[in-house]
């Protein structure tokens, strides 16, 4: 039975079917290069924007020191990593994971909605 699909969808479907039938790899290997970005609502749900009150080491993205008075974004628990706001906002425009611990921010959203923050 032939299905009429766009060629790229057919290639993906064949690849997924091949993984399933052969039992090798994972289907997500096929989508390794797909860019998933975080929305501004997601970013705001998992982090706080504030002014740095003390030197806190380098931003993991640009490697520049985070200085007193700079605008920073800090992820909520359990991640708690801190970055320059402009750096992490740009990063999350192309990724959904913390660049330090690789936690998916969508998981942080779920954790914060089921944790103590949701009780208030």
HELIX and SHEET records of a PDB file:
HELIX    1   1 UNK A    7  UNK A   22  1                                  16    
HELIX    2   2 UNK A   27  UNK A   31  5                                   5    
HELIX    3   3 UNK A   40  UNK A   46  1                                   7    
HELIX    4   4 UNK A   85  UNK A   92  1                                   8    
HELIX    5   5 UNK A  105  UNK A  114  1                                  10    
HELIX    6   6 UNK A  116  UNK A  119  5                                   4    
SHEET    1   A 3 UNK A  47  UNK A  51  0                                        
SHEET    2   A 3 UNK A  71  UNK A  75 -1                                        
SHEET    3   A 3 UNK A  82  UNK A  84 -1                                        
END                                                                             
